[in-house]
Amino acid sequence: MKIVFCTNAFENVTNGPVRFANSILEINERFPEHELQILTEDVSDERLASLRYVHKVPVKIPRLLKPLGQILRWFIYYRHVKTLEKSFDFDVLVYINSFNGTWASLVSDKPTVGMINDEKNMLAHWENFEWKSLWFKRFAFQQFERLSAKKHQLVIANSEFLQDRIRKTYQLPASKVTKLYKTIPLDGIEFNPQRAFGNTIKVLFVKADYLVGQLPLVAAALKKLPQYSFLLTVIGPEPWFTSHVCSFFENISNVQLDYQGPQPQARVYEALRSHDIFCVPSYTEAFGVANIEALAHGISVVSSRVGGIPEVVDNGNNGWLIESGNVESLAVALVECIENPQLRLKKAENGRKFIQKFSKDEMLRNFVQMLESVVNAH
């Protein structure tokens, strides 16, 4: 089976789907009977020289057309797909983002597969209508995502929660949507559950969309705990959000803010090794690969009971789960975590055992089997 995989993000690994895009290159080694090639705009010429199966897609969009950039990518990528097809007669075409594969799903004579990695577009509905550009953008993207999901031969979600949400929102048959857990390679990650909390408790927040991750809630909860001193490290938000991020911590005397902005994966892993608590109580999260990374390192996880997070945290057996948006509940969970070292250790050990189910070998094997079923049915 020959596979073409299209992803607009590749070199800058900032989330689970992009990490997945890098991982699937191993299909060519682990399953030599198959061949996978990647089309992406996000790869430097330097790295491209060392990647045999990756092709660069030049994306040049005039400034006046930037607002339509996402839609124009449909046609740019598909043009390169057809060019690649002349030398690589593929069997199935996969898009890391179902929306980006909308045009391909309509015109391709080869079967197409779309991945939906979060529920953000599905959050816009008439009951929560707002005169805000974000609402209109999500609503518009939702219509295209719905169209592509109906036209793709298969839609891949990254959690049971998202699988069910896609089926219901886009009214798709159960057989049309399947689940594939994104995972991380556990080899080389040192598991250290013995975190000796010092006089200053080090809390780590990693989320580019800090409002979805509810950073203001974290600030409010820490403020409610003046008996402790905290160092809060924030990784992810772009530098131009600095003043907004810092504004959440004005007049909070027991919190020292260490705002670091976007960081490479190695720096995130370094922080997971050196901090005491990983706390990102998002109000929506389709899966939460960052929580798997935290559990792999042995850091205590305090998160929210939303989306696919309970599937990773095993409904609280591997960490602490709060009701989304509840500052009192978050403060209580943090206190329990801080004051109970034996419980911290137990949850951490549970977590390390639990995440073995998210092995990379199983993920790659399942992904190949899904694509084989599409090709065989075409």
SEFITI-722112 format. One record per atom (N, C-alpha, C, O, CB): x, y, z; residue in one letter. Coordinates in steps of 0.2 Angstrom, whole numbers, plus 5000, padded with zeros to 4 digits. Glycine has a CB too. Layout:
BEGIN
XYZA ...
//
This chain:
BEGIN
500449945000M 500050005000M 500450065000M 500950075004M 499550005006M 500350114996K 500650174995K 500250234998K 499650244996K 500850194988K 500550275003I 500150325006I 500450395005I 501050405006I 500150305014I 500050445004V 500250515004V 499950545010V 499350545011V 500050544997V 500350575014F 500050615020F 500250685020F 500850705019F 500450585027F 499750725020C 499750805020C 499750835026C 499250825030C 499250825015C 500250875028T 500150905035T 500450975034T 501050985031T 500550865040T 500151025036N 500351095035N 500951115041N 501351155040N 499851145036N 500951075046A 501451085051A 501851015052A 501550965052A 501151095058A 502451025052F 502950965053F 503550975057F 503650935062F 503150945046F 503951025055E 504551035058E 504551065065E 504851045070E 505051075054E 504051115066N 503951145072N 503451105077N 502851115076N 503651215071N 503651055081V 503251015084V 502951045091V 503351055096V 503650945087V 502351065090T 502051105096T 501451065098T 501151085104T 501751165093T 501251005095N 500650975098N 500650905096N 501050875092N 499951005096N 500150865098G 500150795097G 500050775089G 500450735087G 499550765100G 499650805086P 499550795079P 500250805075P 500350765070P 499050835075P 500650855076V 501250865073V 501750815075V 502150785071V 501550935074V 501750795081R 502150735083R 502050675080R 502450635078R 502150725091R 501350665079F 501150605075F 501350605068F 501650555065F 500350605075F 501350665065A 501650675058A 502350655057A 502550625052A 501550745055A 502750665062N 503450645062N 503550575064N 503950535061N 503850685068N 503050545068S 503150475070S 502950425064S 503250375064S 502650455076S 502450445060I 502250395055I 502750385050I 502650335046I 501650425052I 503350425049L 503850405045L 504150345046L 504450315042L 504350465045L 504050315052E 504350255054E 503950195051E 504250135051E 504350245062E 503450205048I 503050155044I 503450125039I 503450065037I 502350185041I 503850165036N 504350145030N 504850095032N 505050055029N 504650205027N 505050095039E 505550045042E 505149995045E 505349935044E 505950085047E 504650005049R 504349955052R 503849905048R 503749845049R 503949985058R 503549935043F 503149895038F 503349905031F 503049945027F 502449925039F 503949875029P 504249885023P 503849865017P 503949885011P 504849845022P 503249835018E 502849815013E 502349875011E 502049875006E 502349755015E 502449925015H 502049995013H 502550045012H 503150045014H 501550005019H 502350105009E 502750165008E 502350225010E 501750235007E 503050165001E 502650265014L 502250335015L 502650385013L 503250395015L 502050335023L 502350435010Q 502750505009Q 502350555011Q 501750555011Q 502850505001Q 502650615013I 502350665016I 502450735012I 502950745010I 502650685023I 501950765012L 501950835009L 501850885014L 501350885018L 501350845003L 502250935015T 502150985020T 502551055018T 503051055014T 502450965027T 502251105021E 502551175019E 503051185025E 503451235024E 502051225019E 503051155031D 503451165037D 504051125037D 504051075041D 502951165043D 504551135033V 505151095034V 505651135031V 505651165025V 505051025030V 506251145034S 506751185032S 507151145026S 507151085026S 507251205038S 507551185022D 507951155017D 508451105020D 508651055017D 508251205012D 508751135026E 509251095029E 509051025031E 509350975030E 509551135035E 508451025034R 508150955037R 507850915031R 507950855031R 507550975042R 507650955026L 507350915020L 507850875017L 507750815014L 507050965015L 508450895017A 509050855014A 509150795017A 509350745013A 509650895014A 508950785023S 509050715026S 508450675027S 508450625030S 509350735033S 507850695024L 507250665024L 507050635017L 506850675013L 506650705027L 507150575017R 507050545010R 506250545008R 506150555002R 507250465010R 505850535013Y 505150535011Y 504650595012Y 504050595012Y 504850475015Y 505050655013V 504650715014V 504750765008V 505350765005V 504850745020V 504250795006H 504250845000H 503950905003H 503450915006H 503850814994H 504350965001K 504151025003K 503651054998K 503651054992K 504751075003K 503051085001V 502551124997V 502651194998V 502551225003V 501851094999V 502951224993P 502951304993P 502251334994P 501851324989P 503351334987P 502151374999V 501551405000V 501651485000V 501951515005V 501151385006V 501451514994K 501551584994K 500851614992K 500651614987K 502051604988K 500651654997I 499951684997I 500051754997I 500351785002I 499451655003I 499751794992P 499851864993P 499551894999P 499051865002P 499451894987P 499751955001R 499551975008R 498751995008R 498451985013R 499952045009R 498552015002L 497852035002L 497351965002L 496751975004L 497652064995L 497651915001L 497251845001L 497451805007L 497151755008L 497451804995L 497851835012K 497951795018K 497351775022K 497351715024K 498351845023K 496851815022P 496251785026P 495951725023P 495651685026P 495651845026P 496051715017L 495851655013L 496351595013L 496351545009L 495651665006L 496951605017G 497551565016G 497351495018G 497651445014G 498051585021G 496951475022Q 496751405024Q 496351375018Q 496551315017Q 496351405030Q 495951415015I 495551385009I 496051375003I 495951325000I 494951425008I 496451425002L 496951424996L 497351364997L 497551334992L 497351484996L 497551345003R 497951285004R 497651215001R 497951174999R 498151275011R 496951215001W 496651154998W 496951144991W 497151084990W 495851164998W 496951194987F 497151184980F 497851184979F 498151144975F 496851244976F 498251214983I 498951214983I 499251144984I 499651114981I 499351264988I 498951114990Y 499151044992Y 498950994987Y 499350954985Y 498951034999Y 498351004984Y 498050954980Y 498450954973Y 498550904970Y 497350964978Y 498651014971R 499051024965R 499750984966R 499950944961R 499251094963R 500050984972H 500650954973H 500550874974H 500950834972H 501050974979H 499950854976V 499750784977V 499750754970V 500050704968V 499050774980V 499450794965K 499350764958K 500050764955K 500250724951K 498950814954K 500550814956T 501150814954T 501550744956T 501950714953T 501550874955T 501550734963L 501850684966L 501550614963L 501950564963L 501750684974L 500950614962E 500650554959E 500950524953E 500950464951E 499850564958E 501250574949K 501550544943K 502150504944K 502350464940K 501850614939K 502550514950S 503050464951S 502950424957S 503350374958S 503650514953S 502350434960F 502250394966F 501450374966F 501050414968F 502450424973F 501250324963D 500550304961D 500250284968D 500150224969D 500450254956D 500050324972F 499850314979F 499150274979F 498750284974F 499850374983F 498950244984D 498350214985D 497850244989D 497250244988D 498450144988D 498050294994V 497650324999V 497950395000V 498550395001V 497450285005V 497550445001L 497750515003L 497550535009L 496850525011L 497550564997L 497950555014V 497750565021V 497950635022V 498450665021V 498150515026V 497450675026Y 497550745028Y 497550745036Y 497150715039Y 497050795025Y 498050775038I 498150785046I 497550825048I 497350815054I 498750815048I 497250865044N 496750905046N 496150895041N 496250915035N 496950985047N 495650865043S 495050855038S 494850915034S 494750905028S 494450825042S 494850975037F 494651035034F 495151045028F 494851065023F 494651095039F 495751035029N 496251055023N 496151005017N 496451025012N 496951045026N 495850945019G 495750905013G 495050905010G 494850865007G 495850835016G 494750965011T 494050975008T 494050965001T 493550924998T 493751035010T 494450994997W 494450994990W 494650924988W 494350904983W 494951044987W 495150894991A 495350824989A 494750774990A 494650734986A 495950804993A 494350784995S 493850744996S 493250744991S 492850694990S 493550755003S 493250804988L 492750814983L 492950784976L 492550764972L 492550884982L 493550794974V 493850784967V 494250724966V 494350704961V 494150844965V 494550694972S 495050644971S 494750584969S 494250554971S 495450634978S 495050544964D 494850484962D 495150424966D 495050364965D 495050464954D 495650444971K 495850394975K 495550414982K 495350464983K 496650404976K 495450354986P 495150364993P 495550414997P 496150414997P 495050304996P 495150455001T 495450505005T 495250495012T 494650475014T 495250575003T 495650515017V 495550505024V 495650575028V 496250605026V 495950445027V 495250595032G 495350655036G 495450645043G 495050605046G 494850705034G 495850685046M 495950675054M 495650735057M 495750795054M 496650665056M 495250735062I 494950785066I 495250775073I 495150725076I 494150785066I 495650825075N 496050825081N 495750865087N 496050855092N 496750845079N 495250905086D 494950935092D 494250955090D 494050945084D 495350995094D 493950985095E 493250995094E 493051075093E 492551095093E 492750975100E 493651115092K 493551185092K 493051205087K 492651255088K 494251215090K 493051185081N 492551205076N 491851185078N 491351225076N 492751175069N 491751135081M 491151115083M 490851155089M 490251145091M 491151035085M 491251195092L 490951235098L 490551285096L 490151315100L 491551255102L 490551305089A 490151365087A 489451335085A 489351305080A 490451405081A 488951355089H 488251335087H 487751395089H 487951445092H 488051275090H 487151395086W 486751455087W 486551475094W 486451525096W 486151445083W 486651425099E 486451435106E 486951475109E 486851515114E 486351365109E 487551475106N 488151515110N 488351575105N 488951595105N 488751475112N 487951595100F 488051645095F 488351705098F 488151735103F 487451665091F 488951735095E 489251795098E 489451835091E 489651805086E 489851785102E 489351905092W 489651945087W 490351955087W 490652005089W 489252015087W 490751895086K 491451895087K 491751865081K 491451815079K 491751865094K 492351885079S 492651855073S 492751775074S 492751735069S 493251895071S 492951765080L 493151695082L 492551645081L 492651595078L 493451685089L 491951675083W 491351625082W 491251615075W 491051565073W 490751665086W 491251675071F 491051665064F 491551625060F 491451585056F 491051735060F 492251625062K 492751585059K 492651515061K 492651465056K 493451605061K 492451495067R 492351425069R 491751405065R 491751345063R 492251425076R 491251445065F 490551415062F 490751405054F 490451355052F 490051475062F 491051445051A 491251435044A 491651375043A 491551335039A 491551495041A 492151365047F 492651305047F 492251245048F 492351195045F 493251315051F 491751255053Q 491351195054Q 490951165048Q 490851105047Q 490851215060Q 490651215044Q 490351185038Q 490751155033Q 490551105030Q 489951245035Q 491351175032F 491851145028F 492051075031F 492151025027F 492451185026F 492151075038E 492451015041E 491850965040E 492050905039E 492551025048E 491250985041R 490650935040R 490650905033R 490550845032R 490050975042R 490750955028L 490750925021L 491250875020L 491150825017L 490750985016L 491850895022S 492450855021S 492350785025S 492550735022S 493150885023S 492050785031A 491950725035A 491450685031A 491550615031A 491750745042A 490950705028K 490550665024K 490750635018K 490550585016K 489850715023K 491250675015K 491550655008K 492150605009K 492250565005K 491750715004K 492550615014H 493150575016H 492850495016H 492350485019H 493550595022H 493250455014Q 493050375015Q 493150365023Q 492750315025Q 493550335011Q 493550395027L 493650385034L 493850445037L 494250485035L 494150325035L 493550455043V 493750505048V 494050475054V 493850435057V 493150555049V 494650505056I 495050475061I 495050525067I 495250585066I 495750455060I 494750515073A 494750555079A 495350525084A 495550475083A 494050555082A 495550565088N 496050545093N 495850525100N 496250525104N 496550605093N 495150515101S 494950495107S 494250465107S 493850485102S 494950555113S 493950435111E 493350405111E 492850465112E 492350465108E 493150355117E 493050515116F 492550575117F 492450605110F 491950625108F 492850625122F 493050625106L 492950655100L 492650615095L 492250645090L 493650675098L 492750555095Q 492450505090Q 491650515091Q 491350515086Q 492650435091Q 491450515097D 490750515098D 490450585096D 489950595093D 490550505105D 490850635097R 490650705096R 490650715088R 490150745086R 491150755099R 491050695085I 491050695077I 490450665074I 490150695070I 491750675074I 490350605077R 489750565074R 489150605075R 488750605071R 489750495077R 489050625081K 488350665083K 488350725079K 487850745077K 488350665090K 488850765080T 488850835077T 488750835069T 488350875066T 489450875079T 489150795066Y 489150795059Y 488650735056Y 488650725050Y 489850785056Y 488250705060Q 487850655058Q 488150595054Q 487850585048Q 487150685055Q 488650565056L 488950515052L 488850445055L 488750445061L 489750535052L 488850395050P 488750325053P 489350305057P 489850335056P 488650285047P 489250265062A 489750245066A 490350215062A 490950225065A 489450185071A 490250185057S 490750155053S 491250205050S 491750185048S 490550105048S 490950265049K 491350315046K 491950345050K 492350375047K 490850365043K 491850345057V 492250375061V 492650325066V 492250285069V 491950435066V 493250325066T 493650285070T 494150325075T 494250385074T 494050235066T 494350285080K 494850315085K 495550295084K 495650235083K 494550305092K 496050335084L 496750325084L 497050365090L 497150425089L 497050335077L 497250335095Y 497650375100Y 498250395098Y 498650355096Y 497650335107Y 498350465098K 499050485097K 499450475103K 499250475109K 499050565095K 500150465102T 500550445108T 501250475107T 501350515103T 500550365109T 501650455112I 502350475112I 502850415113I 502650365116I 502450535118I 503450425110P 503850375112P 504150375119P 504350425121P 504550375107P 504050315123L 504250315130L 504950305131L 505250315136L 503750265133L 505250275126D 505950255126D 506350325128D 506350375124D 506250225120D 506850315133G 507250375134G 506950425139G 507350475141G 507450415128G 506350415141I 506050465146I 506150435153I 505850385154I 505250475144I 506450475157E 506550445164E 505950465168E 505750515169E 507250485167E 505750405171F 505150415175F 505350435182F 505750395186F 504750345175F 505150485185N 505350515192N 504750535196N 504650595195N 505950565191N 504450495199P 503850515203P 504050545210P 503650565213P 503450455204P 504650535212Q 504850565218Q 505050635218Q 505650655217Q 505450525221Q 504550675218R 504650755218R 504650775225R 504050775228R 504050785213R 505150805227A 505250835234A 505050905234A 505450945232A 505950825237A 504350915235F 504150985235F 504551025240F 504551015246F 503450995237F 504851085238G 505251125242G 504751185245G 504151185245G 505851155238G 505151235248N 504751295250N 504351325245N 503851355246N 505251345254N 504651325239T 504251355233T 504051295229T 504451255226T 504751405229T 503451295227I 503151235224I 503151255216I 502851305214I 502451215226I 503451215212K 503551235205K 502951195201K 502851135200K 504251205202K 502551245198V 501951225194V 502151235187V 502351295185V 501351255196V 501951195182L 502051195175L 501451205171L 500951155172L 502551145172L 501351255167F 500751255162F 501051265155F 501451305154F 500351325164F 500851215151V 501051215144V 500451205139V 500151155139V 501551145143V 500351265136K 499751265132K 499851335128K 499851385130K 499051265135K 499851325121A 499851385117A 499251425117A 499351485118A 500051365109A 498651395117D 498051435118D 497951435126D 497551395128D 497451395114D 498151485129Y 498151485136Y 497451505139Y 497351485145Y 498651535139Y 497051525135L 496351535137L 495951475137L 495551455142L 495951595133L 496051435132V 495751365132V 496051325138V 495651285141V 495851325125V 496651335139G 496951295145G 496751325151G 496951295157G 497751295144G 496451385151Q 496151415157Q 496751435162Q 496751425168Q 495751365161Q 497251475159L 497751505164L 497451545169L 497651555174L 498251535159L 496951595167P 496651635172P 496351595178P 496451615184P 496051675169P 496151535177L 495851495182L 496451475187L 496351465193L 495451435180L 496951455184V 497551435188V 497851485192V 497951475198V 498151405183V 497851545189A 498051605193A 497551615199A 497751635205A 498051675189A 496951615198A 496451625203A 496451575209A 496451585215A 495751625200A 496651505207A 496651455212A 497351465216A 497251455222A 496651385208A 497851485213L 498451495217L 498451545221L 498651545227L 499051505212L 498051595219K 497951655224K 497551635230K 497651665235K 497551715220K 497151585230K 496751565235K 497151525240K 496951495245K 496151525233K 497751515239L 498251465243L 498851505245L 499351495244L 498451405239L 498751565249P 499251605251P 499751575256P 500251595257P 498951665255P 499551515259Q 499951475263Q 500551445260Q 501051425263Q 499651425267Q 500551445253Y 501151415249Y 501451475244Y 501051515242Y 500851355245Y 502051465243S 502351505238S 502451465231S 502651405232S 503051525240S 502251495226F 502351455219F 502751485214F 502851545214F 501551445217F 503051445210L 503451465204L 502951435199L 502951375198L 504151445204L 502651485195L 502251455189L 502651465182L 502751525181L 501551485189L 502851415179T 503151425173T 502651415167T 502251365167T 503751365172T 502551465163V 502051455157V 502451455151V 502851495149V 501651525157V 502351395147I 502651385141I 502051375135I 501551345136I 503051315141I 502151405130G 501751405124G 501451465121G 501551475115G 501151365126G 501151515125P 500851575122P 501451615118P 501951615120P 500551615127P 501251645112E 501651685109E 501851745112E 501551765117E 501351695102E 502451775111P 502751835114P 502251895115P 502251925119P 503351855111P 501851905109W 501451955109W 500851955114W 500452005115W 501151965102W 500751895117F 500251895123F 500551905130F 500251895135F 499951825122F 501151925130T 501551935136T 501151975141T 501051955147T 502251955135T 500952035139S 500652075144S 499952055146S 499752065152S 500552145140S 499552015142H 498951985144H 499051935149H 498651925154H 498551965138H 499551895147V 499651835152V 499851865159V 499651845164V 500251795149V 500351915159C 500551945165C 500051975169C 500051975175C 501151995164C 499552005166S 498952035169S 498551995174S 498252015179S 498552065164S 498551925172F 498251875177F 498551875184F 498151855188F 498151805174F 499151895184F 499551885190F 499651945194F 500051945199F 500151845189F 499351995192E 499452065196E 499152055203E 498652025203E 499152125192E 499552075208N 499252075215N 499152005217N 498851995222N 498652115215N 499551955215I 499551895217I 500251885220I 500751865217I 499451835212I 500351895227S 501051905230S 501351835231S 501951835231S 500951935236S 500951775231N 501251715232N 501451675226N 501651615226N 500851675236N 501451705220V 501551675214V 502151715210V 502051775209V 500951665209V 502651675208Q 503151705204Q 503051675197Q 503051615196Q 503851695207Q 502951725192L 502851705185L 503451695181L 503851745181L 502351745182L 503551635178D 504051625173D 503751615167D 503651555165D 504551565176D 503751665163Y 503351665156Y 503951655151Y 504351695150Y 502951725155Y 503851595148Q 504451575143Q 504251575136Q 504651575131Q 504651505145Q 503551585134G 503351585127G 503451515124G 503551465128G 503751635123G 503451505117P 503451445114P 504151415115P 504651455115P 503351455106P 504251355116Q 504851315117Q 504951255114Q 504351225112Q 504951305125Q 505551235112P 505551165108P 505451105113P 505351115119P 506251155106P 505251055110Q 505050995114Q 505550975120Q 505450955125Q 505050935110Q 506250985118A 506750965123A 506651015129A 506750985135A 507450975120A 506551075128R 506451125134R 505851105138R 505851105144R 506351195132R 505251085135V 504651065138V 504850995143V 504650995148V 504051045133V 505150955140Y 505350895143Y 505850905149Y 505750875155Y 505750835139Y 506250955148E 506650975154E 506251005160E 506350995166E 507151035152E 505751045158A 505251075163A 504851015166A 504751025172A 504851125160A 504650965163L 504250915166L 504750875171L 504450845175L 504050865160L 505350875170R 505850845174R 505950885181R 506050855186R 506450825171R 505950945180S 506150995185S 505551025190S 505751055195S 506551045183S 504951015187H 504351045191H 504050995195H 504150935195H 503951075186H 503551015199D 503250975204D 502550955202D 502350895203D 503151005211D 502151005199I 501450995197I 501351015189I 501551065188I 500951025201I 501050975185F 500850995179F 500051005179F 499650965180F 500950935173F 499951075177C 499251095178C 498951135172C 499151195171C 499151135185C 498551105168V 498251135163V 497551115163V 497351065159V 498551115156V 497051145166P 496351125167P 495951155162P 495551195163P 496151155174P 496051135156S 495751155150S 494951155150S 494651115154S 495951115143S 494651195146Y 493851195146Y 493651145140Y 493051125140Y 493551265145Y 494151135135T 494051085130T 494651055128T 495151085128T 493651115124T 494650995127E 495250955125E 495050885122E 494850845126E 495750945131E 495250875116A 495050815113A 495350755116A 495050705116A 495150825105A 495950765118F 496350705120F 496850725126F 496750715131F 496750665115F 497350765124G 497850795129G 498450755129G 498650725134G 497550795135G 498850755123V 499450715123V 499950745129V 500350705131V 499850725116V 499950805130A 500350835135A 500250805142A 500750795146A 500250915136A 499650775143N 499550745150N 499950675149N 500150655155N 498850735151N 499950645144I 500350585143I 501050595144I 501450555148I 500250545136I 501350645141E 502050665142E 502150675150E 502650655153E 502250735138E 501750715153A 501750725160A 501850655164A 502250645169A 501250765163A 501350615163L 501350545166L 501950505165L 502150475169L 500650505164L 502150515159A 502850475157A 503350495162A 503850455163A 502950485150A 503450565163H 503950595167H 503850585175H 504350585179H 504050665166H 503250565177G 503150555184G 502950615188G 502850615194G 503750525187G 502850675184I 502550735188I 501850725189I 501450705185I 502750795183I 501650755195S 500950755197S 500450795192S 500650855190S 500850785204S 499950765190V 499450795185V 498850825188V 498450785191V 499350745179V 498650885187V 498050915190V 497750945183V 497950995180V 498150965195V 497150915181S 496850935175S 496050935176S 495850945182S 497050885169S 495750935171S 494950945171S 494650885168S 494850855164S 494751015167S 494050875170R 493650825168R 493250845162R 492650845162R 493150795174R 493550855156V 493250875150V 493550835144V 494150805145V 493350945149V 493150825139G 493450795133G 493750725134G 493450685137G 493950835130G 494350715131G 494650655131G 495150655137G 495550595138G 495050645125G 495250705141I 495750705147I 495650645151I 496050615153I 495650765150I 494950625153P 494850575158P 495150505155P 495250455159P 494150565160P 495150495148E 495450435145E 496150425146E 496350375146E 495250435138E 496550485147V 497250485149V 497350475156V 497750435158V 497550545146V 496950515160V 497050515167V 496750465171V 496650455177V 496950585170V 496350415167D 496050365169D 495550385175D 495450355180D 496550305172D 495150435173N 494650455177N 494850475184N 494450465189N 494050405178N 495450495185G 495750525191G 496150475195G 496450495200G 495150535196G 496250415192N 496750365195N 497450385194N 497850365198N 496550295193N 497550425189N 498250445188N 498450515189N 499050535189N 498450435180N 497950545192G 498050615194G 497450645197G 496950605199G 498250665187G 497350715197W 496750745200W 496350775194W 496650815190W 496950795205W 495750765194L 495250795189L 494750845192L 494450825197L 494950745185L 494650905190I 494150945193I 493650965187I 493750945182I 494551015195I 493050985190E 492551015185E 492851075182E 493051125185E 491851025189E 492751075175S 493051135172S 492751205174S 492151215175S 492851125164S 493251255175G 493051315177G 492851325184G 492751385187G 492451335173G 492951275188N 492851285196N 493451295199N 493851255201N 492551215198N 493551355201V 494151385205V 494251345212V 494851335214V 494251455205V 493751345215E 493751315222E 493951235221E 494351215225E 493051315225E 493651205216S 493851135215S 494651125214S 494951085216S 493451105210S 494851175210L 495551175208L 496051185214L 496551155214L 495751225202L 495851235218A 496251245224A 496251185228A 496751175231A 495951305227A 495651155229V 495651095234V 496051035231V 496451005235V 494951075234V 496051025224A 496450975221A 497250995222A 497650945223A 496250965214A 497451055221L 498151075222L 498351055229L 498851035230L 498251145220L 497951075234V 498151065241V 498150995242V 498650975246V 497551095246V 497750955240E 497750875241E 498350855238E 498750805241E 497150845238E 498550875232C 499150855229C 499750875233C 500250835234C 499250885222C 499850935235I 500350955239I 500450925245I 501050905247I 500351035240I 499950905249E 499950885256E 499950805256E 500050785262E 499350905260E 499950775251N 499950695251N 500450665247N 500250645241N 499250675249N 501050665249P 501550635245P 501450565243P 501650535237P 502250645248P 501150525248Q 501050455246Q 500550445240Q 500550405236Q 500850415252Q 500050485241L 499550485235L 499850505229L 499650485224L 498950525237L 500250555229R 500550575223R 500950525220R 500950515214R 501050635225R 501350485224L 501750435221L 501250375218L 501450345213L 502150405227L 500750355222K 500250305219K 499950325213K 499950285208K 499750295225K 499750385212K 499450415206K 499950415200K 499850395194K 499150475207K 500550435202A 501150435197A 501250365194A 501350355188A 501750465200A 501350315199E 501450245197E 500950215193E 501050185188E 501650205203E 500250235195N 499750215191N 499750235184N 499650205179N 499050235194N 499950305183G 499950335177G 500450305172G 500350295166G 500150405178G 501050295175R 501650265171R 501350195168R 501550175162R 502250255175R 501050155172K 500850085170K 500250095164K 500250065159K 500550045176K 499850145166F 499250155162F 499450175155F 499150155150F 498750205165F 499950225154I 500050245147I 500450195143I 500550215137I 500450315148I 500550145145Q 500850085141Q 500450065135Q 500650045130Q 501050025145Q 499750075137K 499250065132K 499250105126K 499050095120K 498550065135K 499650165126F 499650215121F 500350205118F 500750255117F 499550285123F 500550145116S 501250135113S 501250155106S 500750155102S 501350055114S 501850175104K 501950195097K 501850135092K 501550145087K 502650225096K 502050075094D 502050025089D 501250005088D 501049995082D 502349955093D 500850005093E 500149995092E 499850055088E 499450035084E 499849985099E 500050115089M 499750165085M 499850165078M 499450165074M 500050235088M 500550145076L 500750145069L 500350085066L 500150085060L 501450135069L 500350025070R 500049965067R 499249975066R 498949965060R 500049905072R 498950015070N 498250025070N 498150075064N 497650065060N 497950055076N 498550125063F 498450175058F 498550135051F 498150155046F 499050225058F 499050095050V 499050055044V 498450015042V 498250015037V 499750015044V 498249985047Q 497649935047Q 497049975044Q 496649955040Q 497449895053Q 496950035047M 496350085045M 496450105038M 495950095034M 496350145050M 497050115036L 497150135029L 497050075024L 496750085019L 497850175028L 497250015026E 497149955022E 496449945021E 496249925016E 497449895025E 496049955026S 495249945026S 494949995021S 494549975017S 494949945033S 495250055021V 494950105016V 495150085009V 494750085004V 495250175017V 495750065008V 495950045001V 495649984999V 495449984993V 496750035001V 495549935003N 495249875001N 494449884999N 494149844995N 495249825007N 494149935003A 493449945002A 493349994996A 492749994993A 493149975008A 493850024993H 493750074988H 493650034981H 493550064976H 494350114987H 
//
